[in-house]
Amino acid sequence: MTPERLRAALRGVPDPEWLDAAVERVAAEPATVARFVAAAARRCGRGPLPDAPGWTADEAARALLLAALPADHAGHAADVYRHGDAAEKRAVLRALPLLPIGAECEPLLHDAIRTNDTRLIAAALGPYSRHLDADAWRHAVLKCVFTGVPLAVVHDLDARADAGLAAMLGGFAAERRAAGRDVPADAAALLDRLTAASPTGSPAASPVADPAVPSDARKA
């Protein structure tokens, strides 16, 4: 997804003139971005965008506003996330891959993954999650499994899934089955793929830690 595609998808919003003016104002006066982000849902709507699958109008408008900033994208994104409501936080997370930043906003991903808001967790596992290290990423995937977030939302899942994740999923599956509970179909399918790719054909199960506990705390 690119800002240009999002702008094209927003042609049919209720107030396109407002959005055009807001984008221009943010480019000229960056300090106004939080005010316009807060107003975006009311002026542009919250419905899904047929030409931008998976995006809602307010998310796309907010992403465009952040992309229009002339500088310090990471700082403004962090401020909007910190002070915004859940919908504004999700929009920031979805916008991060569109912004000219490196890993500066990685702490926002950790904050979202610590919550039990499944939409925030899903947004955090988009393309920007490439900045999560392997351990944090594995625990984020396990958090998806625990909270019912479909694994289909995890960016580069098959490319990043490894023996460590297989062991964690194996432990989770063993615990669920021992308790007479089902394993989510997508988690079971991923475990099957990883097991089939393993030289031994059976990844060693590891104890399943609570994925809500930050990985650095578990290392302490």
N, C-alpha and C positions, 0 to 999 in steps of 0.2 A: 504494500500500500504506500502511496505517496501523497503529499499534500495536494498535488494537482488532481489526482483521482478523487480525493475526498471533496475538493471544491466542486468538481463536476457533479459528484453525487448529491451535493447539497443545492443544486439549482432549484429544486422544487420546495425548499423550506418556506414556511409561512412568511418570513420577513428577510428575503435575501439582501435587500438594500441595507438593513441593519448590520448584517454580517459583513458585507463589503466595507461599510464605514468603520465597524469595530476593528477589522483587520488592519485597515489603514491607520487608525488611531493608535493601536498597540505598537505598530512599527515605528510611529513617530514619538509616542509617549509610553515606554515600557511599563511605567508604574501603574498604568490603567488596566493591565492585563487581568488582575484578580477580579476587578469589577465586571469586566466583560465576560469572563469565564462564568461568574456567578449568574449572569443574566442569560446565558446562552440557551438553557433549556426552555425558558419562558419565551424567548424570541424565535427560536429555531425548531422547537418541538423535541419530543423524546422518542419518536417512532423509529423503526428500523429503516435503513437506507437500501432499497433494492439494488442500487448500483455499487454498493460497498458492503457486501455480505458480512454480517457479524458486527457491523457498526450501527450505532444509533445516531440520530441527527445531532443531539447535544454533544455526544462524544466527538464526532467529527468536527463540529464547530469549535469545540474547545481545543482540539488538537491543532486546528488551523491557527487559532489565536496564539498558541504557544510557539508554533513554527514561525509566525510572523515577527517574533521578537528580533531585534537587531543584534543582540548580544546577551550573554549570561543566561542562556537557555536553562542550564542546569539549576542555577540559583532560583530563577523564577518558577520553574517546575516544582522544585522542592517547597517553595513557599505556598504555592497553590495547593499542593498535596497536603501539606501540614495543616492548613487552615480550612480546607474544603470539606464538603460533605462527602458521603460515600460515592455518589455519582461523579463528583469532581475528581476524587481520588482515582476512580477507575479511568476517567478520561486522561488524566496525567500519565498513568501507567501505560495506556494504549498509545499515547503520543510519543513516549520516550524513543522508540526506534526511528521516529521521523525527525528527531532533533539532532543538530550537529554537536553531539556530546559524546564523550567516552563513557567510562564507568562511574562518573561522578554521582549518578543517581542510583547506584546499586543499593544504598541503604533504604530507599523507598521500597524496593522489592522485598527486602527482609521484613520491613514493617508490615507490608501487605500479607506476606506468607504467615506471619505470626497471628493474624486475625482468624476468625472463623467465618468471615464473609466470603462465601464461595465465589462471588463475582470479582472480588478483589484478588483472590488467589489466582483465579483463571487469568485475569489481566496481567498479573505479575509473571506468568509463565509464557508470555508472548516472546517475540524476537529479542527483546532487550535482555531476557534471562540468560543470554549467552555470556553475560558478565558475571553470573554466579559461578563460584568455583564448584568443583565436582561434588564435594561433600554437601554443600548447601543446596545444590541442584537436586541431588538424590533425595534429600529430606523434603524438598519442596514437592517432588513427584509423589513421595509417600503421603504427604499432607493432602494432595489431591485425592489419593485413594481413600484415605480416612474420611474425608469430608464429602465425598461423592462428586468431586469435580471430574468431568470426563477427561480421560487422558488424551483425547484428540486435540485438546486445546494446548497441549505442551509442545512448544516449538522445538523442532529437531529431536523429538523423543527417541526415535530409533537410532539416530546417529550418536546420541550421547549416552544412551542406556548401556551399562557395562556390568561387569561381574559384581561390583559393589551393590548396584541397584538390584541385581538378580538375587543376591543374598538377602537384602532387606525385604524384597517382595516374597522370597521364600519363607522367611520368618513370619511375615504377616499372614501368608496363606496358611501356614501350619497352625498358627494360633486360631485363626478363624475356623478352620476345619475341626480342630480339637474342641472348639466350643459349639460345634454343630451349626455353624453359620456359613453362608455362601461367601465366596470370594467374588468381588465385582468382575464382570465378564471381561472388561478391557484390561484389568490388572492381571487376570488369569491368562489372557491371550499374550500379553507382553511377557509374562514369566515363561510361558511355553516357548516363545520365540528365543528368549535369552537362554533357556535351558538347552534348546536344540542347537544353539550356536556355541555352547560351552564344550570344551574338549572332553570333560568328564560326563557331560550330559545331565549333570545334576549340581547346580550351584549350592554351595554350603549355606544353610539358613543361618542368619544372625539374629540375635534378639532385636525386637522392634522397639526402638525408643520413641517416645512421644514426639511427633514431628512439630509440635508447637513450641518445643524447647529449642532455642537457637543453638546451632551447631557449635559455636565457640564456647557456650556454657557447658556443653557435654564434654568438651575437651579439657575443661579445667580440672 
